[in-house]
Amino acid sequence: MASTHRLSHHNYSLSELDLTSHEEKQHKLNVVPLKRSEVWAWYIQNATYCGYGWVGGFLMIPLLIQDAASRNGVEASNHALPCNMTVQNFKCVTLVLGHYLEPGTISLYISSISSVLSFFCSLSISTVADHGSYRKSLLIVFSILGCINALGFFLLQSQKLFWVAAILSPLGWTFFNICGVFTHSYLPIYGRVHQDVLAAKARGESQSTVRKIEEQVVNDLSAYSVGIANVGSVIVHAVSIGISLAMKESMLGLEIAIAFAGVWWLMWMLIVAPWLDARPGLPMPKGKNWIAYSWKKTYNTITSFRQLPEIFKFMIAWFILSDGANTIPAILFVIIYRELSFNHTHSLIISVLLAIMACLGAYFFLGIRKLWKLTTKFMIMLTLFLYALLLSYLIIVPYFTKSLGLRQIWEGWACTVYIGFIISTFYSSMRVMLSELCPEGDENEWFSLYLLADKGSSWMGPFVTGAIYTWTGDYRKAFWFPVALMAVGVLILSTVDMDKGKDEARNFAADKKARYEAEYQTKY
């Protein structure tokens, strides 16, 4: 690693700034080359919080809600009879707010509520993390809250209390997603301070060359982080499967597995925290209300779309594409659990397989990208094409036969393998594309908007899926919805000009810095 430090000094009045930490008091924006220990701390933290989200939030908690709702439900054909879960392919409904709902749709509707809550909570706090050392400190705080929330599922001691899970699930998903904003926002920062990028700038390389090196670096960091995150997910899966088998697939077994995922998340966050550098930003202006400041800052960013049209086109495309990509596995898991009679252990094994294939897919496509020197945008289009092939099978085949089209157990396994192989590259590449278009100094703000675009739209998929099932009685017809979303998203994404977007981001950041310095020079 390079050892030279370039320091950028700014003069501020202590009466105007809330200098609450040692790093803020010093307030030197250090261009310190990225350290190996720092990268690995980030990899490990990313892997362990994802273990909770992917295993607990995405799989075990929905299973717990569906089980509790079914146990508290009645037969769909005769509401006077309690639900008989011992019958294969049982059909039950649960009374919720005066309406009888299928347990799978209850889980989907709660997922929609989780997305809305994540949207507002993230918008209310995430931009604060661009200032001082709040990115790291808030990451620790929300990891603690996530662990406490995971332990709270032990309150679900009776199926009649399934509403407890309906409250805890959105909260846990919100804590997870806010941590995701803080974690992802390190990526563009690491790209700019990577030793290869700094060395290229020191050699006086052209701007286009530096950009290509930075794109390569950020893609590598993102791909490796996704791969390691999937390894962490497999570990949490393995322990959860052991707990499920030992507890004979009981509700208590699910609660213990969820608690383990939460404790695992917090434990490793605290272990790696000393090595995870804060990379502090400009100090937080004194006396600002965090929530009001975040909303105002986000509003100002949104109204700057004329200066940053390319990144806004990307965000609109991401808003649409993310909902399509999130909806596909959501429908898949509901079908294999509700209609193909997969039990808890089978569902956990499916999820393990998804994680393993995601890890393999991340490194496979990383090799493909390096071999042919493919751009980030091309990799996204490639994965979307592969998604389209799967959706074509799931939609077209059921119209010609009643024996195929996700009606066989082996199809559930095959679809999991296929989705797992491409899913990590899609999300990793989208994250990298934002990193390339993101103005320097506003990383948390833009990754917060990135999450908001994701979660702000992801309520639609589960909601529409639940509505389609209620109307047609067939979850497979819901696959038409992600098809429509991805078609529109591809059209918008294809219009994004990366070089133009990078120029816009650089000019925007320079103008913002100049205004900031001019304001303080005028005052002091």
C-alpha positions in Angstrom: 0.0 0.0 0.0 1.1 3.5 -0.7 2.1 5.4 2.4 1.9 9.0 1.2 -1.0 11.1 2.6 -2.5 14.1 0.8 -4.3 16.4 3.2 -7.0 18.9 2.3 -7.5 21.5 5.0 -10.6 23.6 5.5 -11.2 26.4 7.9 -14.4 26.4 10.0 -15.8 28.2 13.0 -16.2 26.1 16.1 -19.3 28.2 17.0 -21.0 27.1 13.8 -20.1 23.4 13.6 -21.1 20.5 15.8 -17.7 19.0 16.4 -18.8 16.0 18.4 -15.9 13.6 17.7 -12.2 13.7 17.8 -12.1 13.3 14.0 -14.5 16.2 13.5 -12.4 18.4 15.8 -9.3 17.7 13.8 -11.4 17.9 10.7 -8.9 17.0 8.0 -10.3 15.3 5.0 -7.5 12.8 4.5 -6.9 11.2 1.2 -5.5 8.1 2.9 -4.8 5.1 0.6 -7.1 2.2 1.2 -5.7 -0.3 3.7 -6.1 -4.1 3.3 -7.4 -4.4 6.9 -10.0 -1.8 6.2 -11.3 -3.6 3.2 -11.5 -6.9 5.0 -13.3 -5.3 7.9 -15.8 -3.9 5.4 -16.1 -7.3 3.7 -16.8 -9.1 7.0 -19.3 -6.5 8.2 -21.1 -6.7 4.9 -21.2 -10.5 5.0 -22.6 -10.7 8.5 -25.4 -8.1 8.2 -26.4 -9.7 4.9 -26.6 -13.0 6.7 -29.4 -11.6 8.8 -31.2 -9.9 5.9 -31.0 -12.8 3.4 -31.7 -15.6 5.8 -33.7 -14.0 8.6 -35.5 -11.2 6.9 -36.0 -12.7 3.5 -36.7 -16.3 4.4 -37.1 -17.3 8.1 -39.3 -14.4 9.2 -41.8 -14.8 6.3 -41.9 -18.5 7.1 -42.6 -17.8 10.7 -45.4 -15.4 9.8 -46.9 -17.8 7.4 -46.8 -20.7 9.9 -48.2 -18.6 12.7 -51.0 -17.3 10.4 -51.8 -20.8 9.2 -52.0 -22.2 12.8 -54.3 -19.3 13.6 -56.4 -19.8 10.4 -59.3 -21.8 9.2 -60.0 -24.0 6.2 -60.5 -22.0 3.0 -63.4 -24.1 2.0 -65.1 -24.0 5.4 -64.4 -21.2 7.8 -65.9 -23.1 10.7 -63.1 -25.7 10.6 -59.6 -24.9 12.0 -56.7 -25.1 9.5 -55.4 -28.6 9.1 -51.7 -28.3 8.3 -51.1 -32.0 8.3 -52.9 -32.3 4.9 -50.6 -32.0 1.8 -51.2 -28.8 -0.2 -53.6 -27.6 2.6 -55.6 -24.4 1.8 -56.2 -22.2 4.7 -57.1 -18.5 5.3 -56.6 -16.2 8.3 -58.9 -13.4 9.4 -57.0 -10.1 9.3 -58.8 -6.8 9.8 -62.2 -8.3 8.8 -60.9 -10.1 5.7 -59.8 -13.7 5.1 -56.3 -13.8 3.6 -54.1 -16.7 2.5 -51.0 -16.8 4.7 -48.7 -16.3 1.8 -50.4 -13.1 0.8 -50.2 -11.9 4.5 -46.4 -12.3 4.3 -46.3 -10.4 1.0 -48.4 -7.5 2.4 -46.2 -7.3 5.4 -43.2 -7.1 3.0 -44.9 -4.1 1.4 -45.3 -2.4 4.7 -41.6 -3.1 5.5 -40.6 -1.4 2.3 -42.7 1.7 3.0 -41.3 2.0 6.6 -37.7 1.5 5.3 -38.4 4.3 2.7 -39.3 6.9 5.3 -36.8 5.9 8.0 -33.9 5.9 5.7 -34.9 9.2 4.1 -35.1 10.7 7.6 -31.5 9.8 8.7 -29.2 8.5 6.1 -27.9 11.8 4.7 -26.6 12.7 8.1 -24.0 9.9 7.6 -22.3 12.0 5.0 -21.0 14.3 7.8 -18.3 13.6 10.3 -17.9 10.0 11.5 -21.7 9.4 11.6 -21.5 6.7 8.9 -19.6 4.4 11.1 -21.3 5.2 14.4 -24.8 4.9 13.0 -23.8 1.6 11.4 -23.0 0.3 14.8 -26.2 1.7 16.4 -28.5 0.2 13.8 -26.7 -3.2 14.1 -27.5 -3.1 17.8 -31.1 -2.3 17.1 -31.2 -5.1 14.5 -30.0 -7.7 17.0 -32.5 -6.5 19.7 -35.3 -6.8 17.1 -34.2 -10.4 16.2 -34.4 -11.4 19.8 -37.8 -9.9 20.0 -39.3 -12.8 18.0 -39.2 -14.9 21.2 -42.3 -13.0 22.2 -44.2 -15.0 19.6 -45.2 -17.8 22.0 -48.6 -18.5 20.5 -49.9 -18.6 17.0 -52.5 -16.0 18.1 -49.6 -13.6 18.5 -48.6 -13.7 14.9 -49.3 -9.9 14.8 -46.1 -9.5 16.9 -44.1 -10.9 14.0 -46.0 -8.5 11.7 -44.7 -5.6 13.8 -41.2 -6.8 14.3 -40.6 -7.8 10.7 -40.9 -4.3 9.2 -38.7 -2.9 12.0 -36.0 -5.5 11.4 -36.1 -5.0 7.7 -35.8 -1.3 8.2 -32.7 -1.6 10.5 -31.2 -4.0 7.9 -31.8 -1.7 5.0 -30.4 1.4 6.8 -27.2 -0.5 7.6 -27.2 -1.4 3.9 -27.1 2.3 3.0 -24.2 3.0 5.3 -22.3 -0.1 4.1 -22.8 0.5 0.4 -21.8 4.2 0.7 -18.2 3.1 1.4 -17.9 1.7 -2.1 -17.4 4.9 -4.1 -15.1 6.2 -1.4 -13.0 3.1 -1.5 -12.8 3.4 -5.3 -11.4 6.9 -5.1 -8.8 6.2 -2.5 -7.7 2.8 -3.8 -3.9 2.7 -4.3 -4.2 1.9 -8.0 -6.4 4.9 -8.6 -4.2 7.2 -6.6 -1.1 5.9 -8.4 -2.7 6.5 -11.8 -3.4 10.1 -10.8 0.1 10.6 -9.5 1.5 9.4 -12.8 -0.6 12.0 -14.6 -2.7 9.5 -16.5 -5.6 10.9 -18.6 -9.0 11.2 -17.1 -10.4 8.4 -19.2 -7.6 6.1 -18.0 -8.2 6.9 -14.4 -11.9 6.3 -14.8 -11.3 2.9 -16.4 -9.0 1.9 -13.5 -11.5 3.2 -10.9 -14.4 1.3 -12.7 -12.3 -1.9 -12.5 -11.4 -1.3 -8.9 -15.0 -0.6 -7.8 -16.3 -3.6 -9.8 -13.7 -5.9 -8.1 -14.5 -4.6 -4.6 -18.3 -5.0 -5.2 -17.9 -8.5 -6.7 -15.6 -9.7 -3.9 -17.9 -8.2 -1.2 -20.9 -10.0 -2.8 -19.0 -13.3 -2.9 -17.9 -13.0 0.7 -21.4 -11.9 1.7 -22.8 -15.1 0.2 -20.2 -17.2 2.1 -21.4 -15.5 5.3 -25.0 -16.2 4.3 -24.1 -19.9 3.8 -22.7 -20.1 7.4 -25.9 -18.6 8.8 -27.9 -20.9 6.6 -26.0 -24.0 7.8 -26.5 -23.1 11.5 -30.2 -22.3 10.8 -30.7 -25.7 9.1 -29.1 -27.4 12.1 -31.4 -25.6 14.5 -34.5 -26.4 12.3 -33.7 -30.1 12.3 -32.8 -30.2 16.0 -36.1 -28.4 16.8 -38.1 -30.6 14.5 -39.1 -27.6 12.3 -41.1 -26.0 15.1 -41.9 -22.3 15.4 -39.4 -22.1 18.3 -36.7 -23.4 16.0 -37.4 -20.5 13.6 -37.3 -18.1 16.5 -33.9 -19.4 17.7 -32.5 -19.3 14.1 -33.6 -15.7 13.7 -32.1 -14.7 17.0 -28.8 -16.4 16.0 -28.7 -14.4 12.8 -29.2 -11.2 14.8 -26.5 -12.0 17.4 -24.1 -13.1 14.6 -24.7 -9.7 12.8 -23.9 -7.6 15.9 -21.0 -9.7 17.2 -19.0 -9.4 14.0 -19.9 -5.7 13.6 -18.3 -5.0 17.0 -15.3 -7.3 16.3 -14.3 -5.5 13.0 -15.3 -2.0 14.1 -11.8 -1.0 15.2 -10.5 -1.7 11.7 -13.3 -0.1 9.8 -12.1 3.5 9.3 -14.7 6.2 9.6 -13.6 8.1 6.5 -15.2 11.3 7.9 -16.8 13.9 5.8 -17.6 17.6 6.4 -18.8 18.3 9.9 -22.5 18.4 10.6 -23.7 22.0 10.9 -24.5 22.8 14.5 -28.1 22.9 15.8 -29.6 21.0 12.8 -32.5 18.7 13.4 -31.4 15.4 11.8 -34.7 14.5 10.3 -35.5 17.9 8.9 -31.9 18.3 7.6 -32.1 14.9 5.9 -35.4 15.6 4.2 -34.3 19.1 3.1 -30.9 17.8 1.8 -32.7 15.1 -0.1 -35.2 17.6 -1.6 -32.3 19.8 -2.7 -30.7 16.8 -4.4 -33.9 15.8 -6.2 -34.4 19.3 -7.4 -30.9 19.3 -8.9 -31.9 16.8 -11.6 -31.1 19.4 -14.3 -27.5 19.2 -13.3 -27.4 15.4 -13.0 -29.8 14.0 -15.6 -27.9 10.8 -16.2 -27.8 9.6 -12.6 -31.5 10.5 -12.3 -32.3 8.3 -15.4 -30.3 5.6 -13.7 -32.3 6.0 -10.5 -35.6 5.8 -12.3 -34.5 2.6 -14.1 -33.3 1.2 -10.8 -36.6 2.0 -9.2 -38.4 -0.1 -11.8 -35.8 -2.9 -12.3 -35.2 -3.5 -8.6 -38.9 -4.2 -8.0 -38.9 -6.6 -10.9 -35.8 -8.4 -9.6 -37.1 -8.6 -6.0 -40.5 -9.8 -7.1 -39.2 -12.9 -9.0 -37.7 -14.8 -6.0 -40.5 -13.6 -3.8 -43.1 -15.3 -6.0 -40.8 -18.3 -6.4 -40.4 -18.9 -2.6 -44.2 -18.5 -2.1 -44.9 -21.1 -4.7 -42.4 -23.7 -3.6 -43.4 -23.4 0.0 -47.2 -23.1 -0.4 -47.7 -25.3 -3.5 -44.7 -27.6 -3.9 -44.9 -28.6 -0.2 -41.4 -27.5 0.7 -40.9 -27.6 4.5 -38.7 -25.3 6.7 -35.6 -27.4 6.1 -36.2 -27.6 2.3 -36.7 -23.8 2.2 -33.5 -23.2 4.1 -31.6 -25.6 1.8 -33.0 -23.8 -1.2 -31.8 -20.5 0.3 -28.3 -22.0 0.9 -28.2 -23.2 -2.7 -29.2 -19.7 -3.8 -26.3 -18.2 -1.8 -23.8 -20.7 -3.1 -24.8 -20.1 -6.7 -24.8 -16.4 -6.1 -21.2 -16.7 -4.9 -20.2 -18.8 -7.9 -22.0 -16.5 -10.3 -20.3 -13.4 -8.9 -16.9 -14.8 -9.5 -17.8 -16.3 -12.9 -19.2 -13.1 -14.3 -16.2 -11.2 -12.7 -13.9 -13.4 -14.8 -16.1 -12.9 -17.9 -16.0 -9.1 -17.4 -12.2 -9.0 -17.0 -11.6 -11.4 -19.9 -13.5 -9.4 -22.4 -13.1 -6.0 -20.6 -16.9 -5.5 -20.5 -18.4 -2.4 -19.1 -20.6 -2.2 -16.0 -23.6 -1.3 -18.1 -23.1 -4.2 -20.4 -23.0 -6.6 -17.4 -26.3 -5.3 -16.2 -27.9 -5.8 -19.6 -26.5 -9.3 -19.8 -28.1 -10.3 -16.5 -31.4 -8.7 -17.4 -31.4 -10.8 -20.6 -30.9 -13.9 -18.5 -33.8 -12.9 -16.3 -35.9 -12.5 -19.4 -35.2 -16.1 -20.5 -36.3 -17.5 -17.1 -39.5 -15.4 -17.1 -40.3 -16.5 -20.6 -40.3 -20.1 -19.4 -42.3 -19.5 -16.3 -45.0 -17.5 -18.2 -45.3 -19.3 -21.5 -45.0 -23.0 -20.5 -48.0 -23.1 -18.2 -50.2 -22.1 -21.1 -49.3 -25.3 -22.9 -49.1 -27.8 -20.1 -50.3 -28.3 -16.6 -47.4 -30.5 -15.6 -44.6 -27.9 -16.0 -44.0 -24.2 -15.4 -42.9 -24.4 -11.7 -45.3 -27.3 -10.9 -42.6 -29.9 -10.2 -40.2 -30.0 -7.3 -37.2 -30.2 -9.5 -38.2 -27.0 -11.2 -38.1 -25.2 -7.9 -34.5 -26.4 -7.4 -33.6 -25.5 -11.0 -35.1 -22.0 -10.8 -33.2 -21.4 -7.6 -29.9 -22.4 -9.2 -30.6 -20.2 -12.2 -31.6 -17.1 -10.2 -28.7 -17.5 -7.8 -26.2 -17.6 -10.6 -27.2 -14.2 -12.0 -28.7 -12.3 -9.0 -25.4 -11.2 -7.3 -24.0 -9.9 -10.6 -27.1 -7.9 -11.3 -27.2 -6.2 -7.8 -23.4 -5.8 -7.7 -23.3 -4.1 -11.1 -26.2 -1.8 -10.3 -24.4 -0.7 -7.2 -21.1 -0.1 -9.1 -23.0 1.9 -11.8 -24.3 4.2 -9.0 -20.8 4.5 -7.5 -19.5 5.7 -10.9 -22.2 8.3 -11.3 -22.3 9.5 -7.6 -20.9 13.0 -6.8 -18.1 12.9 -4.3 -19.1 13.9 -0.8 -22.7 12.8 -1.2 -22.3 9.0 -1.0 -24.7 8.3 1.8 -27.3 10.6 0.3 -27.2 8.9 -3.1 -27.1 5.4 -1.6 -30.0 6.4 0.6 -31.9 7.4 -2.6 -30.7 4.1 -4.1 -32.3 2.3 -1.2 -35.4 4.5 -1.4 -35.8 3.8 -5.1 -35.4 0.1 -4.3 -37.7 -0.1 -1.3 -39.9 2.7 -2.5 -40.9 0.5 -5.4 -40.6 -3.0 -3.8 -43.9 -2.6 -2.0 -45.5 -2.8 -5.4 -44.3 -6.3 -6.3 -45.6 -8.1 -3.2 -48.8 -6.0 -3.2 -49.6 -6.6 -6.9 -48.6 -10.3 -6.5 -51.0 -10.7 -3.6 -53.7 -8.9 -5.5 -53.2 -11.1 -8.6 -53.4 -14.3 -6.5 -56.6 -13.0 -4.8 -58.1 -12.3 -8.2 -56.9 -15.4 -10.2 -56.0 -18.0 -7.5 -52.7 -18.6 -9.4 -49.3 -17.2 -8.2 -47.7 -18.0 -11.6 -49.7 -15.3 -13.4 -48.0 -12.8 -11.2 -44.8 -13.3 -13.2 -46.3 -11.0 -15.8 -45.7 -8.1 -13.5 -41.9 -8.3 -13.3 -41.8 -8.9 -17.1 -43.5 -5.5 -17.6 -41.2 -3.8 -15.1 -38.0 -5.1 -16.6 -39.1 -4.2 -20.1 -39.6 -0.6 -19.1 -36.5 -0.5 -16.9 -34.2 -1.7 -19.8 -35.5 0.9 -22.1 -34.7 3.7 -19.6 -31.3 2.3 -18.6 -30.2 2.0 -22.2 -30.4 5.8 -22.5 -27.9 6.5 -19.7 -24.6 7.9 -20.9 -21.9 6.9 -18.5 -19.2 9.3 -19.6 -21.6 12.2 -19.5 -22.9 11.2 -16.1 -19.3 11.1 -14.6 -18.6 14.6 -16.0 -21.9 15.8 -14.4 -21.0 14.3 -11.1 -17.5 15.8 -11.1 -18.8 19.2 -12.0 -21.6 19.0 -9.4 -19.2 18.1 -6.6 -16.8 20.9 -7.6 -19.6 23.5 -7.7 -20.9 22.3 -4.3 -17.5 22.5 -2.7 -16.8 26.0 -4.2 -20.2 27.3 -2.8 -19.5 25.7 0.6 -16.0 27.3 0.8 -17.2 30.7 -0.5 -20.0 30.8 2.1 -17.5 30.3 5.0 -15.0 32.7 3.5 -17.7 35.3 3.4 -18.7 34.7 7.0 -15.2 34.4 8.4 
